[in-house]
Amino acid sequence: MATEITDKNWESIVAGDKLVVIDFWAEWCGPCRMIAPIVEEVAQEYEDKAIVGKVNIDDNPKIAINFGIKSIPTLLFFKGGELVDKHVGAIRKPELVAKINKLL
């Protein structure tokens, strides 16, 4: 299951050495609902290798503002606390898996 990331736990999750994949989403976003099952599958498949999380931008606007998220879904990829990749818009599972494998 994807980890819920909030303004309060952001630093502790992103700061580690593991790859962190974060899905910025909102309840009202159709494409976000479309990729949600993919994000959940990837979270389970990579639970030992990466942290896959979700940030609800309506509940945690500070994070979205800090990273200039203007369109959702947006996926941000962090390694060692640094932003290393970004994907804006819906994504198919093979594309997401390829991005993760490249960054591991």
C-alpha positions, -999 to +999 in steps of 0.1 A: +000+000+000+013+035-008+024+056+021+003+086+029+027+116+028+017+148+046+033+181+055+042+166+089+060+134+077+075+147+044+110+153+057+114+119+074+102+100+044+121+118+016+154+123+035+163+086+036+186+067+012+158+047-005+143+058-038+110+076-030+083+079-056+055+104-048+022+107-065+006+141-062-032+137-065-066+149-055-100+133-051-116+153-079-089+144-105-100+119-131-065+109-143-054+106-107-081+080-101-070+063-133-034+058-121-042+051-085-043+013-089-010+014-108+006+033-079-008+008-054+005-022-074+040-006-077+040+002-040+035-035-032+059-048-058+087-025-047+081-023-010+115-036-001+134-015-027+116+019-027+090+040-009+059+048-029+038+075-014+008+097-022+003+134-014-032+147-015-027+183-027-059+195-012-049+183+023-012+192+020-009+223-003+025+233+012+043+204-004+027+210-038+035+247-036+071+240-027+076+219-057+056+240-081+030+213-088+005+229-112-009+199-129-019+165-114-012+137-114+025+145-110+051+119-099+083+131-083+112+108-077+137+114-049+169+097-040+190+107-010+166+135-004+172+150-038+147+153-067+161+131-095+131+128-119+096+141-126+066+129-146+035+150-152+003+134-163-010+098-163+015+070-168+012+034-177+026+008-154+054-004-178+067+032-181+065+038-143+084+005-136+110+014-162+116+048-145+119+032-111+143+004-122+165+030-139+167+050-106+173+021-083 
